[in-house]
Amino acid sequence: MREPILKAVANPPKILWGPYLPVLLNLGLQFPMMFGALAMFEINPLVFVATIISCHSAIILWGAKEPHISNMIQAFGTTYRSTNNLYKEKGNKFAP
């Protein structure tokens, strides 16, 4: 096998030592909330820096336990679809 394929599988992408997608979701949610709260309520930004660091450290620990969590989130998004059942039964039946 070629080395780049093994390297990509063995080392999933990371941002600041955390899995790619959860870190982007964390920063993408917390930065707008921080700037909105700063504009509306004039809150000290150190409160939000503390929450960003604590959430990021939790994501790093989660990524250490499950390094491929970004791929799992992406796979869940593409496979979690409702199906049309041909037969009136409970549950999802993957019949065409």
Buried (B, 14 or more C-beta within 10 A) or exposed (E): EEEEEEEEEEEBEBBEEBBBBBBEBBBEEBEEEBEEBEEEEEEEEEEBEEBBEEBBEEBBEBBEEEBEBBBEBEEEEEEEEEEEEEEEEEEEEEEE
